[in-house]
Amino acid sequence: MLIESFGWKSGVNSKISVAENGWIYLMTYTSNQYATSEGNNGFLKILVSYDEGKKYDLLIQWDYVHVTEKLVDADLVITGKDANDIRIWIITAKRKTPTGTISVRLASFDSKGDRITQKVQEITEGKDIDVYSVAVATDYRSPGKDSEPYTVAAAYTCQYTNSSMLPFVKHNYVGYFYTLNGDGSIEHKFVYDGSKDEKITDVDISLGTSMFIPEGRVAIAALKEKGFTKEVILLMDRYHFPSATVPLDKPIATLGIGKNLTNPKVQMICDNALDTKNTHAFAITATEPDKPIVTYLWYPKAEFDLDNPYDKDNIGEISIPGISELSLAYDKKAHNFLFTYYNNKPNRLEYTVTNWSNLSDWEKYIQIGYYHIPGSKAINTSLDINPTKTQAGFTWTEVSVGSPLEINYYSILADYEWATTTDIDNTQADKQGLIVVSNPAEGEISLRVNRADNYTAALYDLQGKLAKTFSFNGSNHTFSVQDLTTGVYLLKLVSGNGSYQTKLMVD
């Protein structure tokens, strides 16, 4: 679904967040931070759909005139379950053009778009003042014990040089807003200050809970630029960040050491009824865009200690070739991590899920579907689960190149798992010799594989929930599906020599 088209305007972005009652909120904005002409004035809009994405209404619009202020970045998250208690949380970062100062604001609005509360942090004195990135998150769907009734937290990155006294001191800050009591007062602190020869730019934030961390944890992933490298730093603490009585000068981990990374993302498990111990309590991703493109995913191993986490050897890493522009979410009902990303080789946007217990094994991830984007490239992806449907919604920016002037054209689109026919790629299974007999099934399904081996099989429904598992030795196997409800299922077949993936229809 096309939301808006911008022609040649650059800095186009969008975010999605879904309320507990299924209302879908989209943020669309254009960052005009480098604007030099009136045509590059920026704006931010909040759109809402009350009918599962069929139609959107404009709720909020702010304009940023380049001669007075420039919007750098923005993010949103939604809390609440109905029109009376829905809150729209928006964080924005802007540069004030005449003064060279910066302003970062976290604010909440009711379902009609009227402001409830806000906190503004400005840096107005010093030199080399700049702001780079913002992100906001909540534990509303699974509050920690530190939350009354829920927590919203936001992070941003900025720099400035204190020139009021000698010697001049350069600060590279990660700033942090938080409220532990919903609509209550918002607090602010600087939680990290990098060394003078590094710059902290892109940032992401996530709040998480489980039976093992009932009070909740906040995780912040940010990009540290130093010399010719861009590495990911990880900060983690309880929601009020008690460790940062003064800004920390050391992250709990530095990931991707020596690499040139982009687009750091972090997602914690947010399920206070799930006993995960430490294993797979969070996922962190970042992409190395140089050819060949590789996205890295980091996860905590079983020995990772949330209260003493400074051992980098307790964080595992997997690499996924060919994908970029990745976004993360978490589905509490299915206990799944959700991923959407751009796959450059088939040129499409893909949606993949995995149960939290399989986070470290890419072979067990299940691709739910994909969306072809011929002639364009997908950037700035965003997704969220619709709790009323336990299915995901997506938004992204498509960039197409015009001819003959080689001008980039930008469009914002949205799509929904429940609104399209899920298309599953069977090419890999067909080429490698997996044959499915009786599909659609009438009680039994037979599998024939061209290589005899020890196989483990799993059937998932289209919400990513595990429906059936079995194993066999050899190249043939027949199994019953009489215990399964009617619908489409994903079959994942794994052996020591590789894996197959295909779809099955159970009537």
Secondary structure as the mmCIF struct_conf table of DSSP 4:
data_model
#
loop_
_struct_conf.conf_type_id
_struct_conf.id
_struct_conf.beg_label_comp_id
_struct_conf.beg_label_asym_id
_struct_conf.beg_label_seq_id
_struct_conf.end_label_comp_id
_struct_conf.end_label_asym_id
_struct_conf.end_label_seq_id
STRN STRN1 LEU A 2 GLY A 7
TURN_TY1_P TURN_TY1_P1 TRP A 8 TRP A 8
STRN STRN2 VAL A 12 VAL A 18
TURN_TY1_P TURN_TY1_P2 GLU A 20 ASN A 21
BEND BEND1 GLY A 22 GLY A 22
STRN STRN3 ILE A 24 THR A 30
TURN_TY1_P TURN_TY1_P3 GLN A 33 TYR A 34
BEND BEND2 SER A 37 SER A 37
HELX_RH_3T_P HELX_RH_3T_P1 GLU A 38 ASN A 40
STRN STRN4 GLY A 42 SER A 49
BEND BEND3 TYR A 50 ASP A 51
TURN_TY1_P TURN_TY1_P4 GLU A 52 GLY A 53
BEND BEND4 LYS A 54 LYS A 54
STRN STRN5 ASP A 57 TYR A 64
TURN_TY1_P TURN_TY1_P5 HIS A 66 THR A 68
STRN STRN6 GLU A 69 THR A 79
BEND BEND5 LYS A 81 ASP A 82
TURN_TY1_P TURN_TY1_P6 ALA A 83 ASP A 85
STRN STRN7 ARG A 87 LYS A 96
TURN_TY1_P TURN_TY1_P7 THR A 97 GLY A 100
STRN STRN8 THR A 101 PHE A 109
TURN_TY1_P TURN_TY1_P8 SER A 111 LYS A 112
BEND BEND6 GLY A 113 GLY A 113
STRN STRN9 ARG A 115 ILE A 123
BEND BEND7 GLU A 125 GLY A 126
STRN STRN10 LYS A 127 THR A 138
TURN_TY1_P TURN_TY1_P9 TYR A 140 ARG A 141
BEND BEND8 SER A 142 SER A 142
TURN_TY1_P TURN_TY1_P10 LYS A 145 ASP A 146
BEND BEND9 GLU A 148 PRO A 149
STRN STRN11 VAL A 152 ASN A 162
BEND BEND10 SER A 164 PRO A 167
HELX_LH_PP_P HELX_LH_PP_P1 PHE A 168 PHE A 168
STRN STRN12 VAL A 169 THR A 179
BEND BEND11 LEU A 180 ASN A 181
TURN_TY1_P TURN_TY1_P11 GLY A 182 ASP A 183
BEND BEND12 GLY A 184 GLY A 184
HELX_LH_PP_P HELX_LH_PP_P2 SER A 185 ILE A 186
STRN STRN13 GLU A 187 GLY A 194
TURN_TY1_P TURN_TY1_P12 LYS A 196 ASP A 197
STRN STRN14 LYS A 199 GLY A 208
STRN STRN15 THR A 209 THR A 209
BEND BEND13 MET A 211 ILE A 213
TURN_TY1_P TURN_TY1_P13 PRO A 214 GLU A 215
STRN STRN16 ARG A 217 LYS A 226
TURN_TY1_P TURN_TY1_P14 GLY A 227 PHE A 228
STRN STRN17 THR A 229 ASP A 237
TURN_TY1_P TURN_TY1_P15 TYR A 239 HIS A 240
TURN_TY1_P TURN_TY1_P16 PRO A 242 SER A 243
BEND BEND14 THR A 245 VAL A 246
STRN STRN18 LEU A 248 LEU A 248
BEND BEND15 ASP A 249 LYS A 250
BEND BEND16 ILE A 252 ILE A 252
STRN STRN19 ALA A 253 LEU A 255
BEND BEND17 GLY A 256 GLY A 256
TURN_TY1_P TURN_TY1_P17 ILE A 257 GLY A 258
STRN STRN20 ASN A 260 ASN A 260
STRN STRN21 THR A 262 MET A 268
STRN STRN22 CYS A 270 CYS A 270
TURN_TY1_P TURN_TY1_P18 ASN A 272 ALA A 273
TURN_TY1_P TURN_TY1_P19 LYS A 277 HIS A 280
BEND BEND18 ALA A 281 ALA A 281
STRN STRN23 PHE A 282 GLU A 288
BEND BEND19 ASP A 290 PRO A 292
HELX_LH_PP_P HELX_LH_PP_P3 ILE A 293 ILE A 293
STRN STRN24 VAL A 294 PRO A 300
TURN_TY1_P TURN_TY1_P20 ALA A 302 GLU A 303
TURN_TY1_P TURN_TY1_P21 LEU A 306 ASP A 307
BEND BEND20 ASN A 308 ASN A 308
HELX_RH_3T_P HELX_RH_3T_P2 LYS A 312 ASN A 314
STRN STRN25 ILE A 315 PRO A 321
TURN_TY1_P TURN_TY1_P22 GLY A 322 GLY A 322
STRN STRN26 ILE A 323 ASP A 331
TURN_TY1_P TURN_TY1_P23 LYS A 332 HIS A 335
STRN STRN27 ASN A 336 ASN A 343
TURN_TY1_P TURN_TY1_P24 ASN A 344 ASN A 347
STRN STRN28 ARG A 348 ASN A 355
HELX_RH_3T_P HELX_RH_3T_P3 TRP A 356 ASN A 358
TURN_TY1_P TURN_TY1_P25 LEU A 359 SER A 360
HELX_RH_3T_P HELX_RH_3T_P4 TRP A 362 LYS A 364
STRN STRN29 ILE A 366 HIS A 372
TURN_TY1_P TURN_TY1_P26 PRO A 374 GLY A 375
STRN STRN30 SER A 376 ASN A 386
TURN_TY1_P TURN_TY1_P27 PRO A 387 THR A 390
STRN STRN31 GLN A 391 VAL A 401
TURN_TY1_P TURN_TY1_P28 SER A 403 LEU A 405
STRN STRN32 ASN A 408 TYR A 416
TURN_TY1_P TURN_TY1_P29 GLU A 417 ALA A 419
BEND BEND21 THR A 420 THR A 420
HELX_RH_AL_P HELX_RH_AL_P1 THR A 427 GLN A 432
TURN_TY1_P TURN_TY1_P30 GLY A 433 GLY A 433
STRN STRN33 LEU A 434 VAL A 437
BEND BEND22 SER A 438 PRO A 440
STRN STRN34 ALA A 441 ALA A 441
BEND BEND23 GLU A 442 GLY A 443
STRN STRN35 GLU A 444 ASP A 461
TURN_TY1_P TURN_TY1_P31 LEU A 462 GLN A 463
BEND BEND24 GLY A 464 GLY A 464
STRN STRN36 LEU A 466 SER A 480
TURN_TY1_P TURN_TY1_P32 GLN A 482 ASP A 483
BEND BEND25 LEU A 484 LEU A 484
HELX_LH_PP_P HELX_LH_PP_P4 THR A 485 THR A 485
BEND BEND26 THR A 486 THR A 486
STRN STRN37 GLY A 487 SER A 495
TURN_TY1_P TURN_TY1_P33 GLY A 496 ASN A 497
STRN STRN38 GLY A 498 VAL A 506
#
